[in-house]
Amino acid sequence: MLSQRVKAAVVFVPLVLFLIYIGGWPFKGFITLILLLAAVEFTRLFAKQGHKPPLTVVLAGVFLMLLPRLVFGQEAFEWVLLGVILLTAITAFIQYEQGKKNAALLFTISIAGIIYIGWVGGFLIALREQPNGLGWMLTALPATWLADSGAYFIGRWLGKRKLAPHLSPGKTWAGIYGAVITGTLSGLLLILLWRAVGWLPAETPHWQGALMGFVLAILTPVGDLLISLFKRAADVKDTGNIIPGHGGFLDRIDTWIWAAMLGYFFVQLF
């Protein structure tokens, strides 16, 4: 399994890094495609539980939530969100009239998926579009990846006490400690690197990278646990099988979107 993960990462990670580097519409288009595919996997997870949210509505809602960031480079989405809620509500009314007694639940699932994937996922675009967004993006995501690797290897080496045995049996408290150490150090070193090559201003304090890496290491696993909750409810191991050794797109971006969202708010704070 590790071999498959490594092989897929060798192809997938350089592609993601290249698209982050060039930015613009190639990056935006890639993120939009990934999020739409993740939305398909999201609806399938609930369909396996007997609750099939309308795929077209979820896809349209996710795309509309991304639209302000795609076109205007900003996150002003309030009117878009209102339109998405109205569209989904009308769909729920129609479904109920057609005899679907779980229409209210389908409405709730659809709105949750649209906001989670469309709004939270949209921070991948919003962070890259910030001033010095390249440097911050290449701090937030790699620090998260390296923290995840630290959690994996240190957890396998020293892990005994389980973090969430029912949701994610492989996660341990030792893994969390490993993630915090590697995430904090990675954030610090990445800031120094991007300052040296000019992707972040020379006066950017190195402690900002360390703090970002520390917080991301602690909080991004929540995204993974949330998707694990959905998978356990659907009684499946992965959200999909399109990426060998990694599962589906939703499996891969579960921590990415949290990293981008938290990274965006860190940039605003800094």
Residue pairs with C-beta under 8 A, 6 or more apart in sequence:
1 245
2 245
3 245
4 244
4 245
4 246
5 244
5 245
5 246
6 245
7 244
7 245
8 243
8 244
8 245
8 246
9 246
12 243
12 246
12 252
13 145
16 30
16 141
17 138
19 26
19 27
19 30
20 27
20 128
20 134
20 137
20 138
20 141
21 134
21 138
23 128
23 133
23 134
27 125
27 128
28 69
28 70
28 125
31 121
31 124
31 125
32 63
32 66
32 70
34 249
34 253
35 62
35 66
35 117
35 118
35 121
35 122
35 124
35 253
36 59
36 62
36 63
37 242
37 248
37 249
38 117
38 121
38 239
38 248
38 249
38 250
38 253
39 55
39 58
39 59
39 62
39 113
39 114
39 117
39 118
40 55
40 59
41 239
41 240
41 248
41 249
41 250
42 58
42 113
42 116
42 117
42 230
42 239
42 250
43 52
43 53
43 55
43 58
43 113
44 239
44 240
45 230
45 231
45 233
45 234
45 236
45 239
45 250
46 52
46 53
46 109
46 230
46 234
47 53
48 234
48 235
48 236
49 233
49 234
51 102
51 105
51 106
51 109
52 106
53 106
53 109
53 110
53 113
54 91
54 95
54 106
54 110
57 87
57 88
57 91
57 110
58 110
58 113
58 114
60 84
60 87
61 84
61 87
61 88
61 110
61 111
61 113
61 114
61 118
62 113
62 114
62 117
62 118
62 121
63 118
64 80
64 83
64 84
64 118
65 77
65 80
65 81
65 84
65 114
65 115
65 118
65 119
65 122
66 118
66 121
66 122
66 125
67 80
68 74
68 75
68 76
68 77
68 80
69 75
69 77
69 122
69 125
69 126
69 129
70 125
73 129
74 126
74 129
75 122
75 123
75 126
77 119
77 122
81 115
81 119
84 111
84 114
84 118
85 111
88 107
88 110
88 111
88 114
89 107
91 107
91 110
92 103
92 104
92 106
92 107
92 110
93 103
95 103
95 106
96 103
96 104
100 106
117 257
120 257
120 258
120 261
121 253
121 257
121 260
123 257
123 260
123 261
123 263
123 264
124 256
124 257
124 260
126 260
126 264
127 133
127 136
127 137
127 140
127 260
127 263
127 264
127 267
128 134
128 137
130 136
130 264
130 267
132 199
132 200
132 201
132 204
133 267
134 199
135 194
135 199
135 200
135 204
136 200
136 263
136 266
136 267
137 260
137 263
138 190
138 194
138 199
139 187
139 190
139 191
139 194
139 200
139 209
139 212
139 213
139 263
140 212
140 216
140 259
140 260
140 262
140 263
140 266
141 256
141 259
141 260
141 263
142 186
142 190
143 183
143 186
143 187
143 190
143 209
143 212
143 213
143 216
143 217
143 259
144 183
144 216
144 217
144 220
144 255
144 256
144 258
144 259
146 182
146 183
146 186
147 179
147 180
147 182
147 183
147 186
147 213
147 216
147 217
147 220
148 179
148 220
148 255
149 182
150 175
150 178
150 179
150 181
150 182
150 183
150 217
151 171
151 175
151 176
151 178
151 179
151 182
151 217
151 221
152 175
153 178
154 174
154 175
154 177
154 178
154 179
154 181
154 182
155 170
155 171
155 172
155 174
155 175
155 178
157 174
158 172
158 174
158 178
159 172
159 173
159 174
159 175
160 172
160 174
161 172
161 173
161 174
162 169
162 171
162 172
162 173
163 171
163 172
163 173
163 175
163 176
164 171
164 225
164 228
166 232
167 225
167 228
167 229
167 232
168 224
168 225
168 228
171 221
171 225
176 217
176 218
176 221
179 217
179 218
179 221
180 214
180 217
180 218
182 217
183 213
183 214
183 216
183 217
184 210
184 213
184 214
184 217
185 210
185 213
186 213
187 209
187 210
187 211
187 212
187 213
187 214
187 216
188 206
188 207
188 209
188 210
188 213
189 209
190 209
190 213
191 200
191 204
191 205
191 206
191 208
191 209
191 210
192 206
192 209
194 200
194 204
195 201
195 202
195 204
195 206
208 266
208 270
211 266
212 262
212 263
212 266
215 262
215 266
216 258
216 259
216 262
216 263
219 258
219 262
220 255
220 258
220 259
220 262
221 255
222 258
223 254
223 255
223 257
223 258
224 254
224 255
226 254
227 239
227 250
227 251
227 254
230 239
231 237
231 238
231 239
237 247
238 247
238 248
238 251
239 247
239 248
239 249
239 250
239 251
240 247
240 248
240 249
240 250
240 251
241 247
241 248
242 248
242 249
243 249
243 251
243 252
246 252
